[in-house]
Amino acid sequence: EDSIVARGAPLSSALHCSGGAQVPSPKRKVNPLLSTMLSSAAVSLLGSLCSQMLTSFSLKNSVTFTLIGGLYFGPVLFYWYGLINKLGDLIDVKRPMPKFAKVLVQLIVNQSIGAVLINSGFLLFHTSLNALLSGGGAGASPSAVWAVVVSKLPSTLKANWSVWPAASYINFYFVPRDRRVLFTQIVAVVYNFMLSLIAVRGV
């Protein structure tokens, strides 16, 4: 007889379908912060590689963006979206309002305080790391790094506001909170492409 086991189905499925006790499969606990860091590193690398298709391949830029994605954007996104979610919970408790209004408040906080701080941190991290990978020197001094941050922040924020307001509203309104960082990382492929162009070419 052509049984479930004979057809190659897992033993637990065979026992379940035949009425026997199902054998539970062991589940590994995934560290959400580590998972976010690794996926952010991959997204940043992908954005950097896409931007290099318009210029030329640079191993240093690829390494820089991968490290920034994993060590900076990963933790920042993880904890920042935790704060944004808590803000939504606080609004529900202290001052209930329609969902669209609550999402609008979250969006304003995200695209004002969040945009300035996170993008400033990116420029600071990128400029410092890039200078160190280039051998240090005068470009790694605090004043030189800060000058780059100040000069590139306006164009970086312009790129940010061309992508993230609409994406963030969709994220906060429609996406379950445990999938918001994932949605952000999908959109971030496009945004990291733009950031890489700004950081490397200053466009």
VEXSEDO-756343 format. One line per 5 residues: number of its first residue (from 1); their letters; for each residue x negated, y negated, z negated of N, C-alpha, C, O. Coordinates in pm, 1 decimal. Layout:
<nodes>
NUM> a> X/Y/Z/X/Y/Z/X/Y/Z/X/Y/Z | ...
</nodes>
This chain:
<nodes>
1> edsiv> -85.2/119.3/0.0/0.0/0.0/0.0/-88.6/-124.1/0.0/-191.9/-128.7/-66.8 | -45.4/-225.6/77.3/-123.5/-348.4/91.1/-94.6/-438.9/-27.4/-9.5/-527.4/-18.7 | -165.4/-417.1/-139.1/-139.8/-493.6/-260.9/-205.9/-629.4/-253.5/-285.5/-656.3/-163.5 | -171.3/-718.4/-352.9/-230.6/-851.2/-360.0/-380.1/-841.1/-378.4/-455.7/-915.0/-315.3 | -424.9/-748.7/-465.7/-567.6/-733.6/-489.8/-638.5/-686.1/-364.2/-748.3/-732.1/-333.1
6> argap> -575.1/-593.0/-291.4/-636.9/-540.8/-171.2/-655.1/-649.1/-66.7/-748.8/-644.6/13.0 | -563.2/-748.9/-67.4/-573.7/-857.9/29.9/-677.1/-961.3/-12.3/-703.1/-1056.2/61.6 | -736.6/-944.2/-130.3/-845.3/-1033.2/-168.7/-803.4/-1146.6/-258.1/-882.5/-1238.4/-279.8 | -681.1/-1145.0/-311.9/-639.6/-1252.9/-401.4/-711.9/-1238.9/-533.4/-751.1/-1128.0/-569.9 | -731.3/-1349.9/-608.0/-795.8/-1342.3/-739.1/-719.3/-1250.1/-831.9/-597.5/-1236.7/-820.5
11> lssal> -791.1/-1185.9/-924.7/-730.0/-1092.3/-1017.5/-622.7/-1158.2/-1100.8/-519.5/-1097.1/-1128.4 | -645.8/-1285.3/-1142.6/-546.7/-1352.7/-1225.4/-417.4/-1371.1/-1148.3/-309.6/-1358.9/-1206.4 | -425.2/-1401.1/-1015.1/-305.9/-1416.4/-933.4/-234.2/-1283.9/-919.1/-111.3/-1278.7/-921.6 | -310.5/-1176.5/-904.1/-249.9/-1044.2/-889.7/-173.3/-1006.2/-1014.5/-60.7/-957.2/-1005.2 | -232.2/-1028.0/-1131.7/-164.6/-995.2/-1256.6/-40.8/-1079.7/-1275.4/61.2/-1030.4/-1323.7
16> hcsgg> -48.1/-1210.2/-1237.0/66.1/-1298.6/-1254.3/181.4/-1254.2/-1165.6/296.1/-1248.8/-1209.9 | 150.0/-1222.0/-1038.1/255.4/-1185.9/-944.6/312.5/-1048.8/-973.1/426.2/-1020.2/-935.6 | 235.2/-963.0/-1039.0/284.2/-828.5/-1065.8/350.9/-818.8/-1202.1/392.6/-710.9/-1244.2 | 360.9/-932.9/-1271.1/430.2/-931.6/-1399.0/337.7/-916.0/-1516.5/384.3/-920.3/-1630.4 | 207.4/-897.9/-1494.9/113.8/-881.7/-1604.2/75.5/-1014.3/-1665.0/120.0/-1119.8/-1619.9
21> aqvps> -6.0/-1008.9/-1766.1/-52.0/-1130.9/-1831.9/-152.2/-1201.5/-1743.3/-244.7/-1139.3/-1691.1 | -133.9/-1332.4/-1726.3/-224.9/-1408.6/-1642.4/-354.7/-1436.9/-1718.0/-353.7/-1478.1/-1834.0 | -464.5/-1413.9/-1650.0/-594.2/-1439.8/-1710.5/-629.1/-1586.5/-1691.9/-648.7/-1630.5/-1578.6 | -637.5/-1662.7/-1798.8/-666.2/-1806.2/-1782.8/-808.1/-1826.3/-1732.4/-902.5/-1762.0/-1778.4 | -820.6/-1917.3/-1636.8/-953.8/-1948.7/-1585.0/-1016.4/-2057.1/-1671.2/-950.5/-2155.9/-1703.7
26> pkrkv> -1140.5/-2040.5/-1707.9/-1204.2/-2139.7/-1792.6/-1215.9/-2273.2/-1721.2/-1248.3/-2278.3/-1602.5 | -1189.3/-2381.6/-1794.0/-1196.1/-2515.5/-1736.9/-1312.5/-2591.9/-1799.5/-1329.1/-2596.0/-1921.4 | -1389.3/-2650.1/-1714.8/-1499.2/-2730.9/-1763.0/-1451.4/-2874.1/-1786.2/-1379.4/-2931.2/-1704.3 | -1492.5/-2929.7/-1897.9/-1458.4/-3067.7/-1925.9/-1552.0/-3159.0/-1847.5/-1674.3/-3148.3/-1856.8 | -1492.3/-3248.2/-1770.8/-1569.9/-3341.5/-1690.7/-1580.5/-3472.9/-1766.1/-1479.4/-3529.9/-1807.1
31> nplls> -1702.2/-3520.8/-1784.3/-1723.2/-3649.4/-1848.6/-1678.0/-3759.0/-1753.2/-1738.8/-3776.4/-1647.5 | -1572.0/-3834.4/-1787.7/-1519.4/-3933.7/-1692.7/-1617.9/-4045.6/-1660.9/-1621.5/-4094.5/-1548.0 | -1697.6/-4086.4/-1759.0/-1795.8/-4191.5/-1733.7/-1902.8/-4142.7/-1636.6/-1937.2/-4212.8/-1541.5 | -1954.9/-4023.4/-1660.3/-2057.2/-3967.3/-1571.9/-2002.1/-3947.7/-1431.5/-2070.2/-3975.2/-1332.7 | -1878.1/-3899.9/-1423.4/-1814.9/-3880.5/-1293.3/-1802.6/-4012.1/-1218.0/-1827.0/-4017.9/-1097.5
36> tmlss> -1764.6/-4118.5/-1289.9/-1751.8/-4251.1/-1228.3/-1887.0/-4302.1/-1181.9/-1898.3/-4361.0/-1074.3 | -1990.0/-4279.5/-1263.0/-2124.5/-4324.9/-1226.0/-2174.0/-4254.2/-1099.8/-2229.8/-4318.2/-1010.7 | -2153.9/-4124.2/-1092.1/-2201.1/-4048.0/-976.5/-2124.9/-4086.6/-849.6/-2184.7/-4103.2/-743.3 | -1993.2/-4100.9/-861.3/-1915.6/-4137.7/-743.0/-1945.2/-4280.6/-700.2/-1945.1/-4310.4/-580.8 | -1970.6/-4370.0/-796.4/-2006.4/-4507.8/-762.2/-2141.1/-4513.5/-690.5/-2159.8/-4592.8/-598.3
41> aavsl> -2234.5/-4429.0/-733.5/-2364.3/-4421.9/-665.6/-2346.6/-4378.0/-520.6/-2408.7/-4433.9/-430.2 | -2261.4/-4277.6/-498.8/-2238.2/-4227.6/-363.4/-2170.4/-4332.9/-276.1/-2205.9/-4349.7/-159.4 | -2071.9/-4404.3/-333.3/-2000.2/-4508.1/-258.9/-2094.5/-4622.6/-222.0/-2090.0/-4673.4/-110.0 | -2179.2/-4662.8/-315.9/-2273.6/-4771.6/-289.4/-2374.0/-4733.0/-181.6/-2407.4/-4813.7/-94.9 | -2421.6/-4610.0/-187.8/-2513.5/-4562.0/-84.6/-2446.3/-4562.9/51.6/-2506.8/-4604.4/150.5
46> lgslc> -2321.6/-4517.4/57.6/-2249.3/-4513.4/184.5/-2231.2/-4654.2/240.9/-2250.7/-4676.1/360.5 | -2193.7/-4750.5/154.5/-2178.2/-4887.8/199.8/-2308.5/-4945.8/251.1/-2310.2/-5017.4/351.2 | -2418.9/-4914.6/181.8/-2549.4/-4963.6/224.6/-2589.3/-4904.1/359.5/-2639.2/-4975.4/446.5 | -2567.8/-4775.0/376.7/-2603.0/-4709.8/503.3/-2520.3/-4765.0/618.5/-2571.1/-4781.9/729.4 | -2392.8/-4793.2/592.5/-2307.8/-4850.1/697.5/-2358.2/-4987.6/739.3/-2362.4/-5018.8/858.3
51> sqmlt> -2396.7/-5070.4/641.5/-2446.4/-5204.4/674.3/-2578.1/-5197.6/750.0/-2606.3/-5282.9/834.1 | -2658.9/-5095.9/720.2/-2788.4/-5083.1/787.6/-2773.3/-5042.1/934.0/-2868.2/-5052.3/1011.8 | -2654.9/-4996.2/970.8/-2629.6/-4966.9/1112.3/-2631.9/-5094.5/1195.6/-2654.0/-5090.2/1316.6 | -2608.3/-5210.4/1128.8/-2611.6/-5338.9/1199.0/-2749.7/-5402.5/1193.6/-2775.7/-5501.0/1262.7 | -2837.3/-5347.3/1112.7/-2972.6/-5404.1/1100.0/-3073.7/-5294.3/1132.8/-3089.5/-5256.3/1248.8
56> sfslk> -3139.8/-5245.3/1033.4/-3232.0/-5133.0/1049.2/-3238.2/-5057.9/916.7/-3212.1/-5114.3/810.5 | -3272.7/-4931.0/924.6/-3273.3/-4849.4/803.4/-3383.1/-4893.9/708.2/-3496.2/-4920.4/749.0 | -3347.5/-4901.7/580.3/-3443.6/-4937.8/476.1/-3424.9/-4843.4/358.7/-3320.2/-4843.7/293.9 | -3524.5/-4764.4/331.9/-3518.6/-4672.4/219.1/-3505.4/-4749.5/87.9/-3432.9/-4707.7/-2.4 | -3575.8/-4861.8/78.1/-3570.7/-4941.1/-44.4/-3429.5/-4991.7/-71.2/-3382.2/-4985.4/-184.7
61> nsvtf> -3361.6/-5041.7/32.0/-3225.0/-5090.1/14.2/-3130.5/-4976.4/-22.5/-3040.2/-4994.2/-104.2 | -3150.9/-4860.9/37.3/-3066.6/-4745.6/6.2/-3083.5/-4703.2/-139.0/-2985.4/-4676.6/-208.5 | -3208.2/-4697.2/-184.4/-3235.3/-4660.4/-323.6/-3179.1/-4766.1/-418.1/-3119.3/-4733.4/-520.6 | -3198.8/-4893.4/-382.6/-3150.9/-5002.4/-467.8/-3000.9/-4994.9/-486.9/-2952.3/-5002.7/-599.8 | -2926.3/-4979.7/-377.7/-2780.1/-4977.4/-388.3/-2730.0/-4851.2/-457.4/-2629.2/-4854.8/-528.0
66> tligg> -2799.0/-4740.6/-437.5/-2758.9/-4617.8/-507.2/-2774.5/-4633.7/-658.3/-2686.1/-4594.9/-734.7 | -2886.7/-4690.4/-700.8/-2909.5/-4712.9/-843.6/-2809.9/-4814.5/-901.1/-2759.3/-4796.9/-1012.0 | -2782.7/-4919.9/-825.2/-2686.4/-5020.0/-870.8/-2547.9/-4957.6/-885.4/-2477.3/-4983.4/-982.8 | -2509.9/-4875.5/-788.1/-2379.4/-4810.9/-795.3/-2365.8/-4721.8/-916.9/-2265.1/-4725.5/-987.6 | -2470.3/-4640.3/-940.9/-2462.8/-4546.6/-1052.5/-2483.0/-4609.3/-1188.4/-2411.7/-4576.6/-1283.2
71> lyfgp> -2580.3/-4699.7/-1199.1/-2617.8/-4753.0/-1330.2/-2545.9/-4883.1/-1366.4/-2539.1/-4920.0/-1483.6 | -2492.2/-4952.5/-1265.4/-2423.3/-5078.4/-1294.5/-2273.6/-5070.0/-1266.2/-2192.3/-5080.2/-1358.1 | -2236.6/-5051.3/-1138.5/-2094.6/-5052.4/-1104.5/-2017.3/-4940.1/-1173.4/-1903.6/-4960.8/-1215.8 | -2077.1/-4822.1/-1185.1/-2007.5/-4710.3/-1249.0/-1961.9/-4742.7/-1390.4/-1841.8/-4740.4/-1417.6 | -2055.1/-4773.1/-1482.0/-2014.3/-4806.6/-1619.3/-1926.4/-4931.6/-1628.2/-1831.0/-4935.8/-1705.9
76> vlfyw> -1959.5/-5033.9/-1547.5/-1881.5/-5158.4/-1553.9/-1736.9/-5134.1/-1513.0/-1644.5/-5179.1/-1580.7 | -1717.3/-5062.8/-1402.2/-1581.1/-5033.8/-1358.2/-1506.0/-4948.6/-1459.8/-1387.9/-4971.2/-1486.2 | -1574.6/-4852.1/-1515.4/-1512.5/-4761.7/-1612.0/-1456.9/-4840.0/-1731.6/-1340.7/-4823.6/-1768.6 | -1540.6/-4925.0/-1791.3/-1498.2/-4997.1/-1910.6/-1410.5/-5117.2/-1877.0/-1320.5/-5150.7/-1954.0 | -1434.9/-5182.2/-1764.1/-1353.2/-5297.8/-1728.0/-1208.8/-5256.5/-1701.0/-1115.6/-5321.9/-1748.0
81> yglin> -1190.0/-5148.5/-1625.6/-1053.5/-5103.4/-1598.4/-986.4/-5051.0/-1724.6/-863.9/-5054.9/-1736.1 | -1066.0/-5002.2/-1819.4/-1009.1/-4967.2/-1949.3/-952.6/-5089.4/-2018.7/-845.4/-5082.5/-2078.9 | -1024.1/-5202.6/-2011.2/-975.6/-5327.4/-2071.2/-852.1/-5379.9/-1998.9/-757.7/-5426.6/-2062.7 | -852.4/-5372.4/-1865.8/-736.3/-5418.9/-1789.2/-612.4/-5335.9/-1822.8/-502.2/-5389.4/-1834.5 | -631.4/-5206.1/-1838.0/-519.2/-5119.5/-1875.8/-467.7/-5153.9/-2015.5/-346.9/-5154.3/-2039.0
86> klgdl> -559.9/-5183.1/-2108.7/-518.4/-5222.8/-2243.6/-445.2/-5356.9/-2242.6/-353.8/-5379.2/-2322.0 | -486.2/-5445.9/-2151.9/-414.6/-5572.9/-2137.6/-270.6/-5547.6/-2095.6/-178.5/-5610.5/-2147.7 | -250.8/-5456.0/-2002.0/-114.9/-5420.7/-1961.5/-34.7/-5362.9/-2075.8/83.1/-5395.2/-2091.2 | -96.8/-5277.2/-2156.9/-27.8/-5219.8/-2272.6/8.4/-5328.5/-2374.0/116.7/-5325.9/-2432.4 | -82.9/-5423.9/-2394.6/-57.8/-5532.3/-2489.1/58.9/-5619.3/-2443.6/141.0/-5661.9/-2524.8
91> idvkr> 65.4/-5645.2/-2313.7/177.2/-5723.0/-2260.1/308.8/-5649.8/-2282.7/408.9/-5711.5/-2319.3 | 308.9/-5517.2/-2261.0/430.6/-5438.4/-2281.6/480.1/-5446.6/-2425.1/600.7/-5445.7/-2449.6 | 386.3/-5454.6/-2521.1/422.8/-5455.6/-2662.6/457.5/-5596.6/-2710.9/559.7/-5617.6/-2776.3 | 371.2/-5692.7/-2677.8/385.0/-5827.8/-2732.9/479.1/-5917.0/-2653.0/554.3/-5995.3/-2711.0 | 475.8/-5906.2/-2522.8/555.6/-5994.3/-2438.3/601.2/-5919.0/-2313.6/546.3/-5938.8/-2205.2
96> pmpkf> 701.1/-5833.0/-2328.7/748.5/-5754.7/-2213.7/794.1/-5845.7/-2099.9/857.5/-5948.9/-2122.0 | 761.2/-5805.9/-1980.9/798.2/-5881.7/-1861.8/814.4/-5785.5/-1746.0/772.0/-5670.4/-1756.5 | 875.0/-5828.9/-1634.2/886.6/-5740.3/-1517.7/750.0/-5689.8/-1472.1/648.1/-5756.5/-1490.2 | 750.2/-5572.7/-1413.5/623.4/-5510.0/-1375.6/542.3/-5597.6/-1281.7/420.3/-5606.4/-1295.2 | 609.3/-5663.5/-1185.4/533.9/-5745.0/-1089.8/464.0/-5860.3/-1159.5/354.6/-5900.2/-1119.7
101> akvlv> 527.9/-5914.9/-1265.4/467.2/-6025.6/-1339.3/348.4/-5976.9/-1422.5/245.2/-6043.6/-1429.7 | 363.8/-5860.7/-1484.7/253.5/-5804.3/-1562.6/134.1/-5775.0/-1473.3/20.3/-5804.7/-1509.6 | 159.2/-5717.2/-1357.1/52.0/-5687.4/-1263.3/-14.7/-5816.3/-1215.1/-135.8/-5819.7/-1193.3 | 64.2/-5921.2/-1198.9/8.2/-6050.1/-1156.4/-87.7/-6105.3/-1262.3/-192.3/-6160.8/-1228.6 | -51.8/-6090.1/-1390.7/-141.1/-6133.1/-1498.7/-271.5/-6052.6/-1494.2/-380.4/-6109.2/-1503.1
106> qlivn> -259.5/-5921.4/-1480.5/-378.8/-5836.9/-1470.9/-464.8/-5876.7/-1351.4/-587.6/-5879.6/-1359.8 | -398.6/-5907.2/-1240.0/-470.6/-5946.9/-1119.0/-546.9/-6077.5/-1139.5/-661.9/-6089.9/-1097.4 | -482.6/-6175.2/-1204.5/-546.9/-6304.6/-1226.9/-670.5/-6288.2/-1315.1/-775.5/-6345.9/-1286.9 | -657.8/-6209.7/-1421.6/-772.7/-6185.5/-1509.9/-883.5/-6113.4/-1434.1/-1001.3/-6146.8/-1446.8 | -843.3/-6013.4/-1354.4/-940.8/-5933.2/-1281.2/-1015.9/-6015.4/-1176.7/-1136.1/-5997.2/-1157.0
111> qsiga> -944.5/-6105.8/-1110.1/-1005.0/-6180.3/-1000.1/-1059.4/-6316.9/-1040.9/-1105.4/-6392.8/-955.6 | -1054.8/-6348.4/-1168.3/-1117.3/-6471.4/-1217.3/-1236.0/-6433.8/-1306.0/-1350.9/-6438.3/-1262.2 | -1207.7/-6397.2/-1429.3/-1314.5/-6357.9/-1521.6/-1390.8/-6237.1/-1467.9/-1513.8/-6236.9/-1463.8 | -1316.8/-6135.4/-1427.0/-1380.7/-6012.7/-1380.5/-1466.0/-6034.6/-1257.0/-1579.6/-5987.6/-1250.8 | -1412.2/-6105.6/-1158.3/-1485.0/-6124.7/-1033.1/-1615.6/-6200.7/-1055.2/-1719.6/-6163.4/-1000.8
116> vlins> -1610.1/-6306.7/-1134.7/-1730.3/-6387.6/-1157.5/-1835.0/-6308.0/-1234.7/-1952.0/-6305.7/-1196.5 | -1793.7/-6243.1/-1343.0/-1889.8/-6170.4/-1426.0/-1947.8/-6049.0/-1353.6/-2069.1/-6028.2/-1355.5 | -1863.3/-5969.8/-1290.5/-1910.2/-5846.3/-1227.0/-1998.9/-5876.7/-1107.0/-2101.6/-5811.7/-1087.5 | -1959.7/-5975.4/-1026.2/-2041.7/-6007.3/-909.3/-2171.0/-6078.3/-948.0/-2273.7/-6059.2/-883.0 | -2167.1/-6159.7/-1052.7/-2290.8/-6220.7/-1102.0/-2385.8/-6113.2/-1152.4/-2506.1/-6118.0/-1126.6
121> gfllf> -2330.4/-6015.7/-1224.8/-2411.7/-5905.0/-1273.3/-2471.8/-5824.5/-1160.3/-2586.9/-5781.4/-1167.8 | -2392.5/-5804.1/-1053.9/-2446.1/-5731.7/-937.0/-2565.1/-5805.5/-876.8/-2669.0/-5745.0/-850.4 | -2550.4/-5935.9/-855.1/-2659.1/-6012.6/-794.9/-2782.9/-6013.5/-884.0/-2895.9/-6005.2/-835.9 | -2759.7/-6023.6/-1014.1/-2871.4/-6021.4/-1109.3/-2942.8/-5886.8/-1105.1/-3065.7/-5881.4/-1098.9 | -2866.0/-5778.7/-1108.4/-2920.8/-5643.7/-1105.1/-2992.6/-5619.3/-972.9/-3105.1/-5569.2/-971.4
126> htsln> -2927.7/-5654.5/-861.4/-2985.3/-5628.2/-730.0/-3114.7/-5705.8/-710.2/-3214.3/-5649.4/-664.8 | -3114.4/-5834.7/-743.6/-3232.9/-5917.1/-723.0/-3349.5/-5869.2/-808.5/-3463.2/-5862.9/-761.9 | -3320.2/-5835.6/-934.3/-3426.3/-5789.3/-1025.0/-3482.9/-5655.6/-979.5/-3604.5/-5637.4/-973.4 | -3393.8/-5562.4/-947.8/-3437.9/-5429.1/-907.1/-3513.5/-5435.0/-775.0/-3614.3/-5366.4/-757.6 | -3464.8/-5516.9/-682.0/-3530.6/-5529.5/-553.1/-3671.6/-5587.2/-569.1/-3764.8/-5545.0/-500.7
131> allsg> -3686.1/-5684.7/-660.5/-3817.4/-5744.6/-685.2/-3912.7/-5642.7/-747.5/-4030.5/-5636.9/-712.2 | -3860.8/-5562.6/-840.3/-3944.3/-5461.5/-905.2/-3989.2/-5354.5/-806.6/-4104.5/-5311.6/-809.2 | -3897.6/-5311.3/-719.2/-3932.8/-5209.6/-620.0/-4029.6/-5264.1/-515.6/-4098.7/-5188.4/-447.4 | -4033.4/-5397.3/-504.3/-4125.7/-5460.2/-409.3/-4260.3/-5491.4/-471.9/-4348.8/-5545.9/-406.0 | -4275.9/-5456.8/-599.2/-4403.9/-5478.7/-665.2/-4406.8/-5593.5/-762.3/-4513.3/-5632.0/-810.5
136> ggaga> -4288.2/-5650.0/-792.3/-4283.0/-5758.8/-890.2/-4329.7/-5889.4/-830.0/-4285.5/-5927.6/-721.6 | -4419.1/-5958.5/-899.6/-4467.4/-6087.0/-851.4/-4375.2/-6199.9/-890.3/-4294.1/-6186.9/-981.9 | -4388.3/-6312.1/-819.3/-4310.5/-6431.4/-853.9/-4160.9/-6409.3/-835.8/-4080.1/-6470.9/-905.4 | -4123.2/-6320.7/-741.7/-3981.5/-6295.9/-716.8/-3909.0/-6229.9/-831.6/-3786.0/-6230.4/-836.8 | -3985.7/-6172.3/-925.1/-3923.9/-6104.1/-1039.0/-3910.8/-6194.1/-1161.1/-3859.4/-6150.2/-1264.0
141> spsav> -3955.6/-6318.0/-1152.5/-3946.2/-6408.6/-1267.1/-3800.5/-6445.1/-1292.2/-3721.7/-6449.7/-1197.7 | -3763.0/-6471.0/-1416.3/-3623.9/-6505.2/-1447.5/-3571.4/-6623.6/-1367.2/-3456.6/-6622.6/-1322.8 | -3654.6/-6725.2/-1348.5/-3609.3/-6843.0/-1274.9/-3582.7/-6810.9/-1128.4/-3486.4/-6860.8/-1070.2 | -3668.5/-6727.2/-1068.1/-3649.4/-6689.2/-928.5/-3525.1/-6603.1/-911.8/-3449.2/-6620.6/-816.5 | -3504.5/-6510.3/-1004.3/-3386.2/-6423.3/-999.4/-3259.9/-6507.1/-1015.1/-3163.0/-6487.8/-941.7
146> wavvv> -3260.5/-6599.6/-1110.3/-3142.7/-6683.2/-1133.8/-3113.1/-6771.5/-1013.5/-2996.6/-6794.4/-981.3 | -3216.5/-6821.3/-946.7/-3197.4/-6904.6/-827.6/-3125.9/-6826.9/-716.9/-3040.2/-6881.1/-647.2 | -3162.3/-6699.2/-701.7/-3096.5/-6615.1/-601.6/-2950.7/-6591.5/-639.0/-2862.7/-6596.6/-553.0 | -2925.1/-6565.9/-765.8/-2787.6/-6543.2/-812.4/-2701.5/-6665.6/-782.2/-2591.2/-6652.7/-729.1 | -2751.5/-6783.3/-815.6/-2675.8/-6907.0/-794.6/-2651.0/-6932.5/-646.1/-2542.4/-6976.0/-607.9
151> sklps> -2750.6/-6905.6/-563.0/-2737.5/-6933.9/-419.9/-2643.3/-6836.9/-349.1/-2575.9/-6874.7/-253.3 | -2638.2/-6711.2/-396.0/-2557.8/-6610.4/-326.7/-2421.3/-6586.1/-389.6/-2337.1/-6519.3/-329.6 | -2397.9/-6639.1/-509.0/-2269.7/-6613.2/-574.9/-2150.5/-6667.7/-495.9/-2050.4/-6596.9/-484.8 | -2155.3/-6790.1/-439.8/-2038.5/-6838.3/-363.9/-1999.2/-6747.0/-248.1/-1881.0/-6716.9/-231.3 | -2095.6/-6702.6/-168.2/-2062.7/-6615.0/-55.6/-2016.1/-6478.2/-103.9/-1933.1/-6413.9/-39.6
156> tlkan> -2069.7/-6434.0/-217.4/-2027.3/-6305.6/-273.4/-1883.5/-6312.5/-322.5/-1805.4/-6219.9/-300.7 | -1848.7/-6422.4/-389.1/-1711.2/-6439.1/-436.2/-1614.4/-6455.0/-318.4/-1500.8/-6407.8/-324.2 | -1659.4/-6521.0/-213.0/-1575.7/-6533.6/-93.5/-1545.4/-6396.2/-35.1/-1431.9/-6367.5/2.8 | -1647.5/-6311.8/-28.3/-1627.0/-6174.5/19.8/-1534.3/-6098.2/-74.5/-1446.7/-6024.2/-29.8 | -1554.1/-6116.6/-205.7/-1470.9/-6051.3/-306.0/-1324.0/-6087.0/-286.1/-1237.9/-5999.0/-284.1
161> wsvwp> -1295.8/-6216.2/-271.6/-1156.7/-6261.3/-262.5/-1093.9/-6233.6/-126.4/-973.1/-6250.1/-109.4 | -1174.1/-6192.0/-30.2/-1117.7/-6151.4/98.6/-1072.4/-6005.0/96.3/-999.5/-5960.3/184.8 | -1116.2/-5931.4/-5.8/-1085.7/-5788.2/-12.3/-1000.2/-5752.3/-133.8/-899.7/-5682.4/-120.8 | -1040.3/-5800.4/-252.4/-989.7/-5742.4/-375.5/-854.1/-5791.5/-427.0/-786.4/-5712.4/-492.7 | -808.9/-5913.8/-403.5/-677.1/-5950.6/-457.6/-564.7/-5858.0/-411.5/-488.6/-5806.9/-493.7
166> aasyi> -554.1/-5836.2/-280.5/-448.2/-5747.5/-229.7/-471.2/-5603.9/-276.1/-377.6/-5535.6/-317.7 | -597.5/-5558.4/-268.5/-628.3/-5421.1/-310.6/-599.9/-5401.4/-459.1/-549.5/-5296.6/-499.4 | -631.9/-5501.6/-540.3/-610.9/-5489.4/-684.7/-462.9/-5488.4/-719.2/-421.0/-5415.4/-809.1 | -382.1/-5569.2/-648.4/-238.1/-5569.3/-676.3/-178.4/-5432.7/-644.8/-99.4/-5379.3/-722.7 | -216.1/-5376.6/-530.8/-169.9/-5241.5/-496.0/-215.8/-5141.9/-601.6/-140.2/-5053.7/-642.3
171> nfyfv> -340.6/-5156.9/-645.6/-397.5/-5065.2/-744.6/-319.2/-5069.7/-875.3/-279.6/-4965.4/-927.4 | -296.7/-5189.6/-928.7/-229.2/-5203.8/-1057.7/-80.0/-5170.5/-1049.7/-21.1/-5124.3/-1147.5 | -19.4/-5194.2/-933.5/125.6/-5175.2/-923.2/163.8/-5031.4/-889.4/258.6/-4977.1/-946.2 | 90.5/-4970.0/-797.5/133.0/-4840.3/-745.4/49.2/-4721.9/-794.1/100.2/-4610.2/-803.0 | -75.9/-4744.2/-825.0/-166.9/-4632.2/-854.4/-163.4/-4598.0/-1003.2/-174.7/-4688.2/-1086.2
176> prdrr> -148.1/-4470.3/-1039.6/-155.0/-4431.4/-1181.6/-288.1/-4473.3/-1241.7/-390.9/-4472.7/-1173.8 | -285.6/-4510.1/-1370.1/-405.7/-4566.7/-1430.4/-525.6/-4472.4/-1428.7/-639.6/-4518.6/-1424.6 | -502.5/-4341.5/-1431.7/-615.9/-4249.1/-1429.8/-673.2/-4230.1/-1289.8/-770.1/-4156.3/-1271.9 | -613.6/-4296.7/-1189.9/-665.1/-4289.9/-1052.6/-711.5/-4426.7/-1002.2/-748.6/-4440.6/-885.7 | -709.4/-4527.3/-1089.5/-739.6/-4662.9/-1044.0/-886.8/-4681.4/-1008.1/-918.8/-4750.2/-911.1
181> vlftq> -975.3/-4621.1/-1084.6/-1117.0/-4632.5/-1051.0/-1144.7/-4562.2/-918.4/-1224.1/-4610.9/-837.9 | -1079.7/-4447.8/-895.0/-1096.5/-4375.6/-768.6/-1049.5/-4461.4/-651.6/-1117.9/-4469.7/-549.6 | -932.9/-4525.5/-665.5/-882.5/-4613.2/-559.7/-980.7/-4727.2/-535.6/-1009.2/-4762.8/-421.2 | -1032.2/-4784.0/-644.6/-1128.9/-4892.8/-633.3/-1252.2/-4848.7/-556.5/-1305.2/-4924.3/-475.1 | -1297.7/-4727.8/-581.8/-1418.2/-4678.8/-515.0/-1395.3/-4655.7/-366.2/-1487.1/-4672.1/-285.9
186> ivavv> -1273.5/-4617.8/-329.2/-1242.8/-4600.2/-187.2/-1249.9/-4735.6/-116.0/-1311.1/-4747.8/-9.9 | -1186.5/-4837.1/-175.8/-1192.2/-4971.7/-118.4/-1335.4/-5024.5/-121.8/-1376.3/-5101.3/-34.6 | -1410.9/-4982.7/-223.3/-1548.0/-5032.9/-242.1/-1642.3/-4991.4/-130.8/-1748.7/-5051.4/-116.0 | -1606.7/-4890.1/-51.6/-1691.7/-4855.5/62.1/-1701.8/-4976.2/155.4/-1810.1/-5010.3/202.9 | -1586.7/-5040.6/181.0/-1584.7/-5160.3/265.2/-1654.8/-5275.9/194.4/-1734.7/-5347.6/254.6
191> ynfml> -1623.7/-5293.2/64.9/-1680.8/-5406.2/-7.6/-1832.4/-5392.7/-23.8/-1904.6/-5492.0/-13.6 | -1880.7/-5272.3/-48.5/-2025.3/-5252.5/-61.7/-2096.8/-5274.9/70.5/-2212.6/-5316.5/72.8 | -2028.1/-5247.5/179.8/-2081.9/-5281.4/311.5/-2104.6/-5432.3/320.3/-2209.1/-5477.5/367.3 | -2005.3/-5510.4/274.5/-2016.9/-5656.5/277.0/-2123.3/-5705.0/179.3/-2200.9/-5795.0/211.6 | -2127.3/-5645.2/58.8/-2227.5/-5684.5/-39.3/-2368.9/-5658.2/10.5/-2459.9/-5738.1/-11.4
196> sliav> -2385.6/-5545.7/77.3/-2517.9/-5511.5/127.0/-2564.1/-5613.3/230.9/-2680.9/-5652.1/232.9 | -2472.1/-5656.3/317.1/-2506.6/-5757.8/416.3/-2543.9/-5889.1/348.9/-2640.3/-5955.0/388.0 | -2465.9/-5926.8/246.6/-2493.2/-6052.2/175.0/-2627.6/-6044.5/102.6/-2708.0/-6137.6/108.2 | -2650.6/-5931.7/34.5/-2772.5/-5918.1/-45.2/-2896.9/-5914.1/42.1/-3000.8/-5969.1/5.5 | -2886.5/-5849.0/157.4/-3004.0/-5830.6/242.4/-3021.7/-5946.0/340.9/-3132.8/-5994.8/361.9
201> rgv> -2910.3/-5988.7/400.9/-2920.4/-6088.7/507.1/-2872.5/-6227.1/462.6/-2900.5/-6326.9/529.0 | -2800.2/-6232.9/350.3/-2751.5/-6360.8/303.1/-2635.8/-6414.8/382.8/-2612.7/-6535.8/382.9 | -2560.3/-6327.1/452.5/-2449.0/-6372.4/533.3/-2327.0/-6399.7/447.7/-2222.6/-6439.1/499.7
</nodes>
